Amino acid sequence: MKNTGFLKARNYSNHIALIEPKLIRFQRSHHWPERKEQIDVFSRYWSFAVINGDKSPVVALRDGKSIKLNGWQFVFIPSFSIVHWHILSDFIEWVGYFSDQKLDGVNYNEPIIFSCQKQELPNSILEIQKHLLKPKEVQLIGVYTSDPVAKKLKAWLDQSYQQGISQNEISKTLGVSKENLIRHFKNAYGLSPVQYRLKMRLAEAVGTLMIKPTSISQVAHDIGFKDVSFFNKVFKRELNAIPSRFQLRSLKTNSSIKRDIDK
């Protein structure tokens, strides 16, 4: 492992490792004050996870249906996905991976789950790829909509989330009133276009800070924040940790490193 670290925030902790130049693995323990629903947004980084749904009970909500993760499950979430979770416990833990490297032969464009016999932790992108090329009993878990207006806006945001374009400008570009855009999008995906873009930007920031040797100010600028102080404020508000805690490449190679959140 080239870089490792321990990140502790108010309600979660991560043991993080850069196990390949473009692959992060993290072991996440997350505490919730109560059972809740959560909508996760993923940027251009895909995600892969291993979870025991019996010990860490969660349900994916899709098209009016509840899909429970039973036993050991692999979860694959491709780029630019939305997943609506129902957390059934106040404590959940899982092992996750993310990368922006292309997975050869993997053609899933929606989030999926599929079972595994036991906890199998891949050690490379190639091993993840092999699991995805021979999954069993795949179930789709991503948020689904047939609304053409919402889908059109999402596709546009997926390509331009780094740009500081106002909702009025988006409305003119797509030829739909701002009010209709917001209504269609929120009804389809459970969050507003502004919330979606913010979550997308922060997901992109986390991935970039961990994998690439770049500055916080450059990351903020690249994802559409003109003011790095405002970026730091929003990042800490949403993730309960400051951006510098995610800069793994600045760490020495030491598995015992602990990085606590700034008070």
NORKA-V224482 format. One record per helix or strand of 3 or more residues. SS is the DSSP state (a for helix, b for strand). FROM is the first residue (numbers start at 1). TO is the last residue. If there is no record, write none. Layout:
SS_FROM_TO ; SS_FROM_TO
This chain:
b_3_8 ; b_12_20 ; b_23_31 ; b_36_41 ; b_46_52 ; b_58_62 ; b_65_68 ; b_72_77 ; b_82_87 ; b_91_99 ; b_112_115 ; a_125_133 ; a_148_160 ; a_167_174 ; a_178_189 ; a_193_211 ; a_216_222 ; a_228_239 ; a_243_246 ; a_248_250
